[in-house]
Amino acid sequence: MEETFEEIIDGSPYAIRMYDNQRGYHKLHVSPSVQVKLLDNKLMFNVTPFVKYMVSQGNNYHHEHVNYGVRGGIFYLLKGWRFFADVVTAQHNLWGETLTLGELTHDIGINYNSEHFGFGIMMVNPFSPHGSRTVTKDLSALAPTANTAVMQNYRQVLMLNFNVNLDFGTKHREGWQRLNNEDTESGILSGTK
């Protein structure tokens, strides 16, 4: 992971960032899930709260971050068709001295799958007016910074999916064979006199 230290070059102090083996990195991610099925298991709701506890131990730093959030979804299945909607609160990630903060994402879509083919359409962030925003923070005590990246075009992203099952045709099934450990060959010597 990265580390930042000060170095004097030509009489001026500079913050130098380099990558080196650090003391440790730990992540504890707990996400229990609750699912409710209705209408003969055709309609499903699921909610998954989560908490991520991240510890980054460097040679000259120690950072901790806790990310609370929830993921929720609804699914409806009907004769090969699958309707779905999904929402996830902000996902954060701590690695070394870099903390990345995402934001809420959501999607909605419909799929169809048969024995031989399938297709689907999904829209990512259909209700996002400003696109996607990610904040990246450098937690270094020597040179802390924060940057925000906005992707205006990452809103209302339409995704198409097509698949074909190439595993069809005549199937040959192997019959079940009993295990036979009996030794009946004439070339085997008997241990009796």
Secondary structure by P-SEA (a helix, b strand, c coil): cbbbbbbbccccccbbbbbccccbbbbbbbbbbbbbbcccccbbbbbbbbbbbbbbbcccbbbbbbbbbcccbbbbbcccbbbbbbbbcbbbbbcccbbbbbccccccbbbbbccccccccccccccccccbbbbbbcccccccbbbbbbccccccbbbbbbbbbccccbbbbbccccccccccccccccccc
